[in-house]
Amino acid sequence: MSILAYLIPISLILGGIGLMAFIWTIDSDQYDDPQGNASRILKPDFDDHPRS
């Protein structure tokens, strides 16, 4: 039972870090153009073999 005294705060800290990272991605406009990204694969100049 005493292990819960360690695991609960660790899980809350990790969850808070994940939430802050998600909020940062929203604030830095990571999800601006999902429709353009979805239709980019349908263009004829799509290159599925990138340069190495």
N, C-alpha and C positions, 0 to 999 in steps of 0.2 A: 504494500500500500504506500510505502514511503517513496517509491519510484514515481508515483503520480505527482508528487511535489516538484519533481524535476521535469517531467514530461509535459505537464499542462502549460507552464510558462514558456517552455521551448516551443511548443506548438503555436502558442499565441504570438510569440515573437516572429516565427517563420511565416505565419499567416499575415501578420502586419507588414512584413517585408514584401510578400507577394502582392498585397493590396496596394502598397505604395508604388511598386513597380508597374502595376496595371494602370494606376492613376497617372503615373508619369508618361506611359505610352499614349494615353488619351490626350494629355496636355501637350505632348510634343507632336501631335498630328500624325500618328503612325497609321491611322485608319481613315485617311482622307478620301482615297479613290478606290474603293473596293470594286466598283463596277468596271473601271478601266482595267484593273488587274485581271478581272475575270474574262474580259473580252480580248485581252492581249494575246491569249493562246490561239484564238480563232483567226488571227491575221495571217496572211500567207507568208510574211517575212519572219515568222516565229522560228527561232533556231533552237532545236532541242538537243543539239550537240555543241555545247559551249567550247570556246577555245581553251586549250590546256596550258 
